[in-house]
Structures are given as structure tokens and as C-alpha cells.
Amino acid sequence: MAGRITKAEAQLKPDPRYGSKQLSRFINCIMLDGKKSIAQRVVYDALDAIEERTEGKPPAIEVFEKAIDNVRPNVEVRSKRVGGANYQVPMQVRSKRSQSLAFRWILTSVRGESGRPLYQRLARELL
């Protein structure tokens, strides 16, 4: 049943501190084993560290949104079969997919590092 509409978007509540649905979705992506409070603490500590480094100009939530926009892809190549050959055809990326790819790439980079707490690695990556 491809293309089935779900209520996932309507059920997503904005995060308690900033009121952003995008940040709420990012917190859900960081969450492991259903431990949302730990994921929230990591993200909010990272945003607080960003606030300290930038001295509040611009606000941390704007830094987060700008970082996601910088990572977000506009075009991706998809395989298309024509005749007997496969061609790589560039196609526009849907906004929801581009957002999830950006989240995935940032988290892969953050989790690939080691030696420092997760919130510090996340703050550094977002800056």
C-alpha cells in the first residue's frame, strides 16, 4: 500500500523548549531504545553550548535550522532502466526525504567520532 497517508505528521508535537517541530523530529532521530528524556537532554545541552560559543547571536535554534539547511540535499541520482541499460538520472528530492537525509548524515558524523560527550560533538557539528 504505497502512498498511504499516515497521521505521523499530525501526531508530532513541537519540542517543549523552542516549540519547533523540526527540532522535535531531530530529537526523535537521536533517541535510542525509547529514551526520549536522554535525547532531549543531549540536544538541549548541545544548543546551550552553541549559545555560549556564539554568545546568543544568533539564537541556537537558528544555528540548528541553518545547519540542517546547509546539509540538506536538493538533487539525488536515481537508477532508471531504459532498454537494457541502467542510467543514473538526477531527480529533485522531496522536502521530507531531504530533511531525513540531513538528520541521518549529521547523526552518522556525530556518532562516528569518539572521546567527547555526545552533546559536545553535536554542538561542534552544528556549528
Summary of the structure (lengths in Angstrom):
residues: 127
radius of gyration: 17.3
end to end distance: 40.4
largest distance: 58.7
contacts: 302
relative contact order: 0.14
helix: 57%
strand: 13%
